Amino acid sequence: MTVTQKPPTEHPKTASDAAARPYATVNPYTGETEQEFPFLDAAEIDGVIERAHAAYQEWRRRPVAERAAVVARAAELLGERLDEFAGLITREMGKRRDEAVGELKLCSMILKYYAEKGADFLEPTSIDPMFGKGEAVIGTEPIGVLFAIEPWNYPFYQVVRVAGPNLVLGNTVILKHSENVPQCAQAIERLFTDAGAPEGLFTNVFLAISDVEQVIADRRVQGVTLTGSERAGSSVAALAGKHLKKSVLELGGSDPFIVLDAEDMAATVKAATMGRMQNTGQACTASKRLIVTEELYESFVEGLKQAFSTFAPGDPADPGTTLAPLSSERAAQDLHAQIQDAIDKGATVIAGGQRPDLPGAFVEATILTDVTPEMRAFSEELFGPAAVVYKVKDADEAVELANNSDFGLGATVMSSDLDRARSVAERLEAGMVWINQPTASFPDLPFGGVKRSGYGRELSELAMFEFANRRLLRTVPVRKADKPQAG
């Protein structure tokens, strides 16, 4: 099947596209361009990398406790600046104010987690050698400058989950953020600087797409990580492979939400609604395909319809708003085109389906049923407030439909029978499966996918090892020469 990328505002396809979309704060609620920022001159890239490399040479030699102290201070400062940073998120990508605050609180937790746990994760591990005497120890060392390409949908969280573990490890980071969240990117750099980071430790660059390869190709850059579209991931992975650089990719998702049974249908519907509508549906791990057994299907759809009817568009800075705009007018147009394609080909609209007659990048909270493989909504990621509900006979059919996707990021299984739920969860092709809760993110839990959802893991202890040299130190005792026998 063909799976396309999420709305392409994250990563323009070509340099000419990038030139047409400069770094700018464009308020998705008002449509007004509030501020623009010039691209970094290509001639300045070498200096940026050199400062990051010089910082790495010094930073890696600092005791891990000193590195962790800077990250811990960043966590404290982030907590102190919640109002300022939440306002930036809301203005630049349209996130509801309460959700912006929630994102920032999670970021503070992540930074604190690595500041407190990082040293333990970096403790050497001993191995009892199979052959010979002596000892073998595996150490964890940093590798150098990392290049992070990050998206707009969680403009602080996506960056922090890379920076936290890697700064404690001893690497340095150059950030190329999405073109529509430039002030968020600047704020993150300022956060680490104010926390005591030396020059070059964490650097934001307003980089044109045409200059990305120059950074990846540089011998001082040792790794690249990207969260974004399949198209962007494919391009970056190809460049990383060409230049023999380690890469980690977190790409799109079309997460299944499987309802096997429901003792409390209201609670099940509430979970599905939260899983689909958080961040106005603009999350790779959102519950996009709701798969329900046939005996529960009608009551589930009716409950979901009632829940979706409560979402009303409004100013994302207003605490009373329940439906925020999408991140851009282009994103709203793309999502509506996917919905309209399904309608034109015979899908049933249970709720929404249109764009409200209001200013701003809004799409109604939409529920589609009777979606079939020839419709774009069957195989493409719907990056916004649109859910597709499927009816299945039993658990086997639910698993078959859930796995019938090129994506494999997260998944949810709902059932009061935990043994049954686990047996289904173990058959799902996904990097993360949650039982009785929509996919979520916490500092101590690994985050990542399989198939076209990418590779590698962020968060948890595993994140400390993605861009690390797991160095073996093998020590063999000196052999003493045999003493001559007495005559």
Residue, then its C-alpha position, 0 to 999 in steps of 0.5 A: m500500500t502507499v503511505t504518504q507523509k504528514p502535512p509537509t510544513e515540517h520539512p520542505k521538499t526542496a531548497s526552492d520550497a525552503a526559500a518560499r517558506p522562510y523561518a517565520t512566526v505565523n499565528p495559525y489562529t489569526g493567519e498573521t505573520e508576526q516576525e521573520f528570520p533570515f536563513l543562516d548564511a552557508a558561509e557561517i556553517d563551518g564556524v557553527i560546527e567548529r564551535a560545537h566541536a570545540a565545545y565537545q572536546e571540553w565538555r566530554r572531559r567534564p565529570v558527568a556530575e557537572r554535565a548533569a548539573v547544567v541539565a538540571r538547571a535547565a529543568e529548573l529554568l524551564g519550570e520558571r518560564l512556563d508562561e513565557f514558553a507556553g505563549l510562544i508555543t501557542r502563537e507559533m503552532g496554535k497549541r491550546r494553552d493548557e496543552a502547551v503548559g503540559e508539554l513544558k512540564l513533561c520537558s522539565m521532567i525529562l531533563k530532571y530525569y537524565a540529570e538524576k539518572g544519567a550517571d547511573f546509566l553511564e556506569p561501566t558494565s563488567i563481562d566475565p570473559m569466556f576465554g582467557k584470564g583478566e577482565a572485560v569492561i564495556g564503557t559508554e562514551p560520547i561520540g561528538v557533535l550531533f545534528a538534530i532536525e525537529p518538527w513543530n508539533y511538540p516544539f520543546y518536547q521533541v528537542v528536549r528528548v534529544a538534548g537531555p540524554n546526549l548532553v549528560l552523555g557528553n555530546t553536543v547538539i546543533l538544532k535545525h528546527s521547523e521553519n514555523v517555530p523559530q522563536c521556540a527554537q531560540a528560546i531552547e538555545r537560550l534556556f541551555t545558555d542560561a543554565g550554564a552551557p558553554e558556547g557551542l554546546f547547544t546551538n540553534v541554526f535557521l538552516a535552509i534545506s539546501d544546506v542540510e547535507q553540508v552539516i551531515a557530511d562534515r567529518r566533525v558531525q558524528g550523528v543525525t536524528l530526525t523527527g518528521s515526515e517519511r519523505a524527510g526521514s528517507s532523505v536524511a537517512a540516505l545522506a547519513g548512509k552516504h556519509l557513514k553517520k549514525s542516524v535515529l528516525e522517528l517518523g509518522g504513525s497511524d496508531p490503531f486503538i483496538v477495543l476488544d470489550a468495554e465494561d465501561m463504554a463511557a470510559t473507553v470512548k473518553a480514552a479514544t477521544m483523548g488519544r485522537m484529539q490531543n494536540t488537535g490530533q497533530a501527534c505521530t502517536a495519536s490514535k488514528r484508526l479506531i478498531v472495534t469489535e462488532e458487538l460494541y461498534e454501534s454504541f462506541v460510534e454513538g459515544l464518540k459522536q457525542a464526544f466529538s460534538t463538544f469540540a468547538p473552534g476558538d482562540p487557543a490562548d483562551p482557556g475555554t477553547t476546546l478545538a485549536p487550529l492546526s499548525s498552518e493553513r497548508a496543514a488544514q488544507d491537506l487534512h481536509a483534502q484527505i477527508q474529502d477524498a474519503i467522502d467522495k469515494g463513499a465514506t460515511v461522515i459521522a461527525g464534522g468533515q468540513r472546515p468551519d466558516l471562521p478565520g484560522a487553520f481549523v478543521e472540524a472534529t471529524i469521524l469517518t466510517d466505511v473507509t476502504p483501501e482505495m481511499r487516502a484515509f485508509s493508508e495515509e496518516l491523518f495529521g489532525p482532528a479526524a478519526v477513522v472507525y472500523k468494525v471487526k468480527d474478533a481479535d484476529e481480524a483486529v490484529e490483521l487490520a492493525n498490522n495492515s499498515d506501513f507504519g508501526l509506531g504505537a498502539t492501544v488495546m482496550s480490554s478488561d481481560l488483561d491476559r487477552a489484551r496482552s496476547v493481542a498486544e504481543r501480535l501487533e507490529a509496533g514499537m510501543v503498545w499500551i493496554n487500557q490507555p492511549t499511547a503516551s510519553f514519559p521520561d523512563l519509557p522508550f519511545g520509537g517505532v518499526k517499519r516506516s515509523g523509523y528506527g532507534r529509541e528516544l527516552s529511557e535508559l536506551a536513549m543514552f546509548e543511541f549516539a554513544n561509543r560502547r567501548l570494550l576495554r579488555t585487560v589480560p594479565v602479563r604472562k611471566a616467563d617460566k623460571p629455569q629449572a634447578g640443575 
